[in-house]
Amino acid sequence: MGLTFDDAAAKVKTLKTSPSNEELLELYALFKQGTVGDNNTAKPGFLDLKGKAKWAAWDEKKGTSQDAAKTAYVALVEKLITKYGV
């Protein structure tokens, strides 16, 4: 498909079916790593389960370059478009 990062970020919002929770966490983590870089935020509190899952997914990408994260994000979006359609 050859999407750019910005195109992929827009297209992922138009998927016909919502990705799985695991796919959503991976999308989130790659997007944050690609746009912000390494996670340098405080870990969410004990009761914030969704926040903790997102934080942990992003934290696992620590050390990945922003360009590599953007490339992986685009590849994942392209895979999800094929899987779920737009």
C-alpha positions in Angstrom: 0.0 0.0 0.0 2.8 2.4 0.8 1.0 4.6 3.4 2.8 7.4 5.1 2.7 7.5 8.9 0.1 10.3 8.9 -2.0 8.4 6.3 -1.9 5.3 8.4 -2.9 7.2 11.6 -6.0 8.5 9.7 -6.8 5.2 8.0 -6.8 3.2 11.2 -9.7 5.2 12.4 -11.8 4.0 9.4 -11.4 0.2 9.9 -14.7 -1.6 9.4 -14.1 -3.7 12.5 -12.4 -2.7 15.7 -9.0 -4.4 16.2 -8.4 -6.7 19.2 -7.3 -5.3 22.5 -3.8 -6.6 21.8 -3.7 -5.0 18.3 -5.0 -1.7 19.8 -2.3 -1.7 22.5 0.4 -2.4 19.8 -1.0 0.5 17.7 -1.0 2.8 20.7 2.6 1.9 21.7 4.0 2.3 18.2 2.2 5.6 17.7 3.4 7.0 21.0 7.0 5.7 20.4 6.9 7.2 16.9 5.6 10.6 17.9 7.0 11.1 21.4 9.9 8.6 21.8 10.7 6.6 24.9 8.1 6.6 27.6 9.1 9.0 30.3 5.8 9.3 32.1 4.9 8.1 35.6 3.3 4.6 35.7 -0.5 5.0 36.3 -2.0 4.1 39.6 -3.0 0.6 40.8 -6.7 1.0 39.9 -6.1 2.4 36.4 -6.0 -0.9 34.6 -6.4 0.5 31.1 -3.9 3.2 31.7 -1.4 0.7 33.1 -1.8 -1.6 30.0 -1.2 1.3 27.7 1.8 2.5 29.7 3.3 -0.9 29.8 2.8 -1.5 26.0 4.5 1.8 25.3 7.3 1.2 27.8 8.1 -2.1 26.0 9.1 0.0 23.0 11.8 1.8 24.9 15.0 2.1 22.9 13.1 1.8 19.5 13.9 4.7 17.3 11.0 7.0 16.3 11.6 6.1 12.6 11.5 2.4 13.3 8.4 2.8 15.4 6.7 4.7 12.6 7.6 2.1 10.0 6.3 -0.7 12.3 3.1 1.3 12.9 2.5 1.7 9.1 3.1 -2.0 8.6 0.7 -2.9 11.3 -2.0 -0.6 10.0 -1.6 -2.0 6.5 -2.0 -5.5 8.0 -5.1 -4.5 9.8 -6.6 -2.9 6.7 -6.1 -6.2 4.9 -7.6 -8.1 7.9 -10.5 -5.8 8.7 -11.1 -3.6 5.7 -11.8 0.2 5.6 
